[in-house]
Every structure is written in structure tokens, then in C-alpha cells.
């Protein structure tokens, strides 16, 4: 006979299974909220890394800039060369049987400069694409780099399928995917750069340039004694000295990286194992402007007004002309509205 509950006796006791489920859900919610609070605190926008904006023009500009960076860097610096992919490393969307001039932007001048960095300790080459963060994106880029573009020797592409699965990073838990030196972040490139810097610093623990070993210690034993005394945890020491050089054909992406990169100030459960006691990072974000190659050198086909177009109208419609959606970014790279207006007219003819 079913139990009846009189109004005076109140509600029946909660079943044990239901109470356990409710407690588990409450605990999971508390853990999630704590993680979100930790991420929000660790990635405070008030601590954005100040970046320098540099405007590049001409097909040889990337190769020349890479050579200059390597020639001027101090020997104990970790130098990160971070490249957008489409129309920064690639020369548009060329067919696999096209010549190297049509497949790689800057052609042999670019590829020679990249290969010249291979013998320099502390210089890393990475790709950060605006394509969607997925394993298929990474696989497609690997095919291009190692195949038609003939740049497989310049980028580390080896990673397990598990490592290529998307992950969440940053205060907004942006999805990223990476395979060794290749990263996909969609248009959240500032978050991608932050993750690249953190990973590079973690990997650099204990790494010392050969020149430092040779010149700073009288014997190899003295060097090993010093090395053993160094903290093994990133949190117990400042970061290595890092210089980030980011290159993009999109003025909007380049400007966002120059102004929005936030490095974590503390550990975040499930996201950041540890952060250094001090970040020693400089950032330069280069807009490799297509205009000269499109209209003067004729080495790449002129672009069309779209959301990624430098001179797109502020309405967001597919047309060029003032007021410009990205005028703040254009100004940061030295182009006034009058300059941009003169350029925009060339795309509408």
C-alpha cells in the first residue's frame, strides 16, 4: 500500500540517489565557477602586453625583416617568429603545381630567410592561422607546408592526434588547436599568441644558449653545478627573455595582437599549470601590407572588400570607402583616413 503524506508531515524525504546527484551537480558547478574566476583573474585585460606596431610593404619585406631580427637579437633571447598563414606565408590560394613565386609570398627571398634561421639557437618559427581551430585545419596546413610550399624543414609539424585536439585557453576560454609549431585560433589571435608564449617559456626551462655556457663558466662542471641550482618550476623564476614577432597581412589582426595579448599572471586549473614570477616579453606586431604587391609589383592578385579587407566600410558591408571599419588599426600603422581613401579607390575600379 503506497505511503500517504499528510499536509502536516511535510514533503517526503529526498531519495539518496537524488540527493547525491544534486550534490555532485552543485560541486561541479562550484568547480567550474572557481575555474572561471581564476581564469578571469589570471588573464586580466588590465595587464595586456604592450605591443609595437610596424608597417611592412613589398614582396621582400618579410625576408628582410627576418634577417634583421636574427642579426640584431641578443644570444640569450628566445625569439618567436609567428606567422599568419593565408596571404602571409602563402601567396594567396595557388594551385599545387604553381611555381614557388605563386605559392610562397616573397618567394625564394622569404624561404631563404626562413631557412637561414635554422642554424640560430633560440629562434623558433610558428604558424598562427585564422582558420577554424580543428585537427582538419592543422592537417591541411601540414600538407601545404610539407608539400607544395616546400617549407616542411622550417616548421615542426609532428604531434599525436590527441595533441591536435582543440583546447580552451584564456579568460573567455577560446578554442585553440595546435600541432607542434602550428596553431589555429580562428580570429582570436591575441589568445593564440598568449598560449604560444606560455608554451615556449615552459619548454625553455633549463635551456641555456651555447654561447652562455662557453663564456660564463670556467669549466663544464661549474656550468652543470649552476644549472642544477636553477628552479625547476616556472612559477619560481622569471620567464626567459622572449621577443615575439608576429606577422599578418590583415591590419585588423595585427592591431589586435599589438593591443590585446594578455599573459597569465597565475595558474588556472585545467588550463595553466604555472605562470612565471615575472614576464620578460617584448611584442612587435607587423602588418605586412599587400597594397604594393597588388598594384605596384603585381605579384599577388588584388583583394576584394570583405570582413578581412583593410579598407572595408564601417557599415561592415562588402564595399570599400570611408569611414573605415579598421581606421584605428590603419592609423596605428601610419595610414590616415585620406591615405586609406586613396587606396580604397583602386580596389573599386
C-alpha positions, 0 to 999 in steps of 0.5 A: 500500500503506497505511503500517504503524506499528510499536509502536516508531515511535510514533503517526503524525504529526498531519495539518496540517489537524488540527493547525491546527484544534486550534490555532485551537480552543485560541486561541479558547478562550484568547480567550474565557477572557481575555474572561471574566476581564476581564469578571469583573474589570471588573464586580466585585460588590465595587464595586456602586453604592450605591443609595437606596431610596424608597417611592412610593404613589398614582396621582400619585406618579410625576408628582410625583416627576418634577417634583421631580427636574427642579426640584431637579437641578443644570444640569450633571447628566445625569439618567436617568429609567428606567422599568419598563414593565408596571404602571409606565408602563402601567396594567396590560394595557388594551385599545387603545381604553381611555381614557388613565386605563386605559392610562397609570398616573397618567394625564394627571398622569404624561404631563404630567410626562413631557412637561414634561421635554422642554424640560430639557437633560440629562434623558433618559427610558428604558424598562427592561422585564422582558420577554424581551430580543428585537427582538419585545419592543422592537417591541411596546413601540414600538407601545404607546408610539407608539400607544395610550399616546400617549407616542411624543414622550417616548421615542426609539424609532428604531434599525436592526434590527441595533441591536435585536439582543440583546447580552451585557453584564456579568460573567455576560454577560446578554442585553440588547436595546435600541432607542434609549431602550428596553431589555429585560433580562428580570429582570436589571435591575441589568445593564440599568441598568449598560449604560444608564449606560455608554451615556449617559456615552459619548454625553455626551462633549463635551456641555456644558449651555447654561447652562455655556457662557453663564456660564463663558466670556467669549466663544464662542471661549474656550468652543470653545478649552476644549472642544477641550482636553477628552479625547476618550476616556472612559477619560481623564476622569471620567464626567459627573455622572449621577443615575439614577432608576429606577422599578418597581412590583415591590419585588423589582426595585427592591431589586435595582437599589438593591443590585446595579448594578455599573459597569465599572471597565475595558474588556472586549473585545467588550463595553466599549470604555472605562470612565471614570477615575472614576464620578460616579453617584448611584442612587435606586431607587423602588418605586412601590407599587400597594397604594393604587391597588388598594384605596384609589383603585381605579384599577388592578385588584388583583394576584394572588400570583405570582413578581412579587407583593410579598407572595408566600410564601417557599415561592415558591408562588402564595399570599400570607402570611408569611414573605415571599419579598421581606421584605428588599426590603419592609423596605428600603422601610419595610414590616415583616413585620406591615405586609406581613401586613396587606396580604397579607390583602386580596389573599386575600379 
